[in-house]
Structure formats: structure tokens, C-alpha cells
């Protein structure tokens, strides 16, 4: 998305444009959940046609309202997005893609740490996403970092795991399957 598109779609809770259905648009739940669980902020870094922009959704400590951070641009104007240089673009993104960074409840929050009682604490993000999504479109690449507590140079323990959704896991581990009328 461009900076203007992110401002339009992320800052408006009513930006859901499709009819909600079991196979279609699921609405605005992700925006609401990420914002309320991360009042210090949620960064959206997005590239469209090779041009990058960033916005930050956060909770204003004084008013208690959620909204977008404003930044002063080089020309003196204020906007709700900043242009991005390619040095912050993940290798996974070529010309188009979006990275979401959860900043937590305060500046010192460790948003990679598993929630209390989470099964498989070292792989909790992968496990959550693989069970959250039943099937992923072949057009979508979804990865989650595992072993983040190790140095990035430790490629055996700190790496991005490819995710495939619950259907893939169930097909790999089922004894039989089929359809019953």
C-alpha cells in the first residue's frame, strides 16, 4: 500500500469493503486486536511499486484515543506517513509487500516473548498462525521468526519458518480423510 492508502485503510475501522462471509472478508478484527494489545504502537511498513511508506497506529496517553502518529516532512508539512528507504525493507519483499511490527504495551515490552501458558513457547508465533489460518492462498507467503533469542548469524536456530496453515498439517498427519454425506 502507499502511504495514503495505509492512512485510509488502517486509520478507519469502517474500511472493510467486502461483504462479510465465511469465505470472504473477515472485517476489521486484526486492526482492533493489534492496536488494543499494542497501545505503544503498531508499525505498518509497506511497499507498492517499489516505493515504501510507514505509518504508526498508537494510543494517545493523554486522550486515550487510538489513531495515527503525525510526522513533519522535509517540506514542513505534517502527514500521517513517512517515506521509507530500501535499507529497512525485508529481503522477502521485492516491489510489493507489507511488514507489521507490534511494539507492545510500553517501550521496553518484549513482543516476541510467548504469552503466559502458551503451548510451544519457542514456536508460539508459528503455532498460532498455523492454527489461525486453515489454508493460505498460494499467492501468499507467510513466515514467522523462530529462535529470535539467538544471534541472527546463528542460522540453525534463528530463522524464518515458512507457514502453511492448519490444512497442510492435518493432511500430513491424518490416517484417513474423505467426505461423508
Secondary structure per residue as TSV (DSSP state, phi and psi in degrees):
chain	resnum	aa	ss	phi	psi
A	1	X	-	360.0	150.4
A	2	X	-	-77.7	169.8
A	3	X	H	-57.7	-44.1
A	4	X	H	-64.1	-39.2
A	5	X	H	-66.5	-39.7
A	6	X	H	-63.9	-42.4
A	7	X	H	-58.5	-44.4
A	8	X	H	-65.2	-48.1
A	9	X	H	-86.1	-33.0
A	10	X	H	-86.0	-36.5
A	11	X	S	-79.4	-13.2
A	12	X	-	-111.3	116.6
A	13	X	T	-67.8	-19.2
A	14	X	T	-95.9	24.7
A	15	X	-	-85.9	3.7
A	16	X	-	-64.8	120.8
A	17	X	-	-106.0	-13.6
A	18	X	S	-102.3	162.4
A	19	X	-	-67.3	131.8
A	20	X	B	-76.4	133.0
A	21	X	-	-157.4	172.3
A	22	X	T	-65.9	-27.8
A	23	X	T	-109.1	5.2
A	24	X	S	-120.6	-137.8
A	25	X	B	-70.0	132.9
A	26	X	-	-98.7	7.1
A	27	X	T	89.9	-143.8
A	28	X	T	-113.3	15.6
A	29	X	H	-56.9	-40.8
A	30	X	H	-64.6	-41.2
A	31	X	H	-63.7	-44.0
A	32	X	H	-67.1	-47.1
A	33	X	H	-63.7	-48.4
A	34	X	H	-64.3	-38.1
A	35	X	H	-66.7	-48.4
A	36	X	H	-71.1	-29.1
A	37	X	H	-84.4	-11.3
A	38	X	-	-134.5	62.4
A	39	X	T	-62.4	-22.7
A	40	X	T	-67.8	-26.0
A	41	X	-	149.5	156.3
A	42	X	E	-129.4	121.4
A	43	X	E	-95.3	133.8
A	44	X	E	-115.5	114.9
A	45	X	E	-110.7	118.6
A	46	X	E	-135.7	143.1
A	47	X	E	-121.0	134.9
A	48	X	E	-136.6	125.5
A	49	X	T	54.5	34.8
A	50	X	T	82.7	-6.2
A	51	X	E	-97.3	128.7
A	52	X	E	-104.9	145.3
A	53	X	E	-142.4	156.8
A	54	X	E	-135.5	141.9
A	55	X	E	-128.1	161.1
A	56	X	E	-131.8	117.7
A	57	X	E	-89.0	134.4
A	58	X	E	-154.5	170.8
A	59	X	E	-102.6	122.1
A	60	X	-	-69.3	123.3
A	61	X	T	-65.7	-28.2
A	62	X	T	-82.3	-49.7
A	63	X	T	-90.0	-20.1
A	64	X	-	76.4	7.5
A	65	X	-	-94.6	148.4
A	66	X	E	-92.7	143.2
A	67	X	E	-175.3	-170.4
A	68	X	E	-97.8	139.2
A	69	X	-	-65.9	143.7
A	70	X	-	-106.0	143.0
A	71	X	E	-127.5	145.6
A	72	X	E	-83.7	128.3
A	73	X	-	-92.5	168.7
A	74	X	T	-57.5	-31.4
A	75	X	T	-82.7	4.5
A	76	X	S	91.4	-10.4
A	77	X	-	-80.0	160.6
A	78	X	E	-111.2	134.2
A	79	X	E	-138.6	162.9
A	80	X	S	-88.0	8.7
A	81	X	-	-141.7	158.0
A	82	X	E	-120.4	145.8
A	83	X	E	-73.4	151.0
A	84	X	E	-116.6	145.6
A	85	X	-	-86.9	157.5
A	86	X	G	-69.0	-14.8
A	87	X	G	-69.0	-13.6
A	88	X	G	-100.3	-0.7
A	89	X	S	-79.0	128.1
A	90	X	-	-62.4	150.0
A	91	X	T	-58.9	-27.4
A	92	X	T	-65.7	-24.2
A	93	X	-	-97.6	127.7
A	94	X	S	-98.4	-90.6
A	95	X	S	-97.6	-28.0
A	96	X	S	-135.7	138.2
A	97	X	E	160.3	164.9
A	98	X	E	-135.9	137.9
A	99	X	E	-117.0	133.6
A	100	X	E	-114.6	129.3
A	101	X	E	-118.8	121.5
A	102	X	E	-92.8	124.1
A	103	X	-	-96.6	-7.7
A	104	X	-	85.8	-160.2
A	105	X	S	-92.5	-16.7
A	106	X	S	-156.4	169.0
A	107	X	T	-58.1	-34.4
A	108	X	T	-88.9	3.9
A	109	X	-	-62.5	140.3
A	110	X	-	-103.1	94.0
A	111	X	T	-78.0	-2.9
A	112	X	T	-90.8	-17.7
A	113	X	S	-69.6	136.1
A	114	X	-	-64.7	141.8
A	115	X	-	-62.6	153.4
A	116	X	T	-55.0	132.7
A	117	X	T	80.2	4.8
A	118	X	-	-69.2	134.0
A	119	X	S	-70.9	147.6
A	120	X	S	52.5	63.2
A	121	X	G	-55.9	-31.9
A	122	X	G	-75.8	-17.0
A	123	X	G	-127.2	26.4
A	124	X	H	-62.8	-35.8
A	125	X	H	-69.2	-46.4
A	126	X	H	-60.4	-46.0
A	127	X	H	-61.8	-45.4
A	128	X	H	-60.6	-50.0
A	129	X	H	-65.5	-39.2
A	130	X	H	-67.4	-27.8
A	131	X	H	-91.4	-21.3
A	132	X	H	-72.2	-36.1
A	133	X	-	-110.1	123.8
A	134	X	S	-72.9	-51.7
A	135	X	-	-135.4	145.4
A	136	X	-	-110.7	139.7
A	137	X	-	-60.8	143.6
A	138	X	T	-60.8	-16.7
A	139	X	T	-81.0	-8.1
A	140	X	-	-107.8	130.4
A	141	X	-	-109.1	119.6
A	142	X	-	-123.9	126.0
A	143	X	E	-134.0	151.6
A	144	X	E	-132.0	138.9
A	145	X	E	-76.6	134.1
A	146	X	E	-121.5	150.9
A	147	X	-	72.4	29.8
A	148	X	T	-62.4	-18.9
A	149	X	T	-76.2	-10.5
A	150	X	S	-98.1	159.8
A	151	X	-	-59.0	146.4
A	152	X	T	-61.2	-23.9
A	153	X	T	-73.3	-16.0
A	154	X	-	-84.2	78.4
A	155	X	T	-67.9	-15.3
A	156	X	T	-76.9	-29.5
A	157	X	T	-115.1	-27.8
A	158	X	S	-109.3	104.7
A	159	X	E	-155.2	168.1
A	160	X	E	-95.1	119.9
A	161	X	E	-90.1	129.3
A	162	X	E	-71.7	135.1
A	163	X	-	-109.9	149.4
A	164	X	-	-131.8	-10.0
A	165	X	-	95.2	166.9
A	166	X	H	-67.8	-34.3
A	167	X	H	-58.9	-44.6
A	168	X	H	-59.6	-46.5
A	169	X	H	-60.9	-45.4
A	170	X	H	-64.3	-39.9
A	171	X	H	-63.9	-38.3
A	172	X	H	-69.0	-28.9
A	173	X	H	-114.8	7.9
A	174	X	-	-86.2	151.9
A	175	X	S	-84.9	-40.2
A	176	X	-	-154.0	162.7
A	177	X	-	-154.6	165.9
A	178	X	-	166.6	-167.4
A	179	X	-	-121.9	137.1
A	180	X	-	-116.8	130.4
A	181	X	-	-80.5	360.0
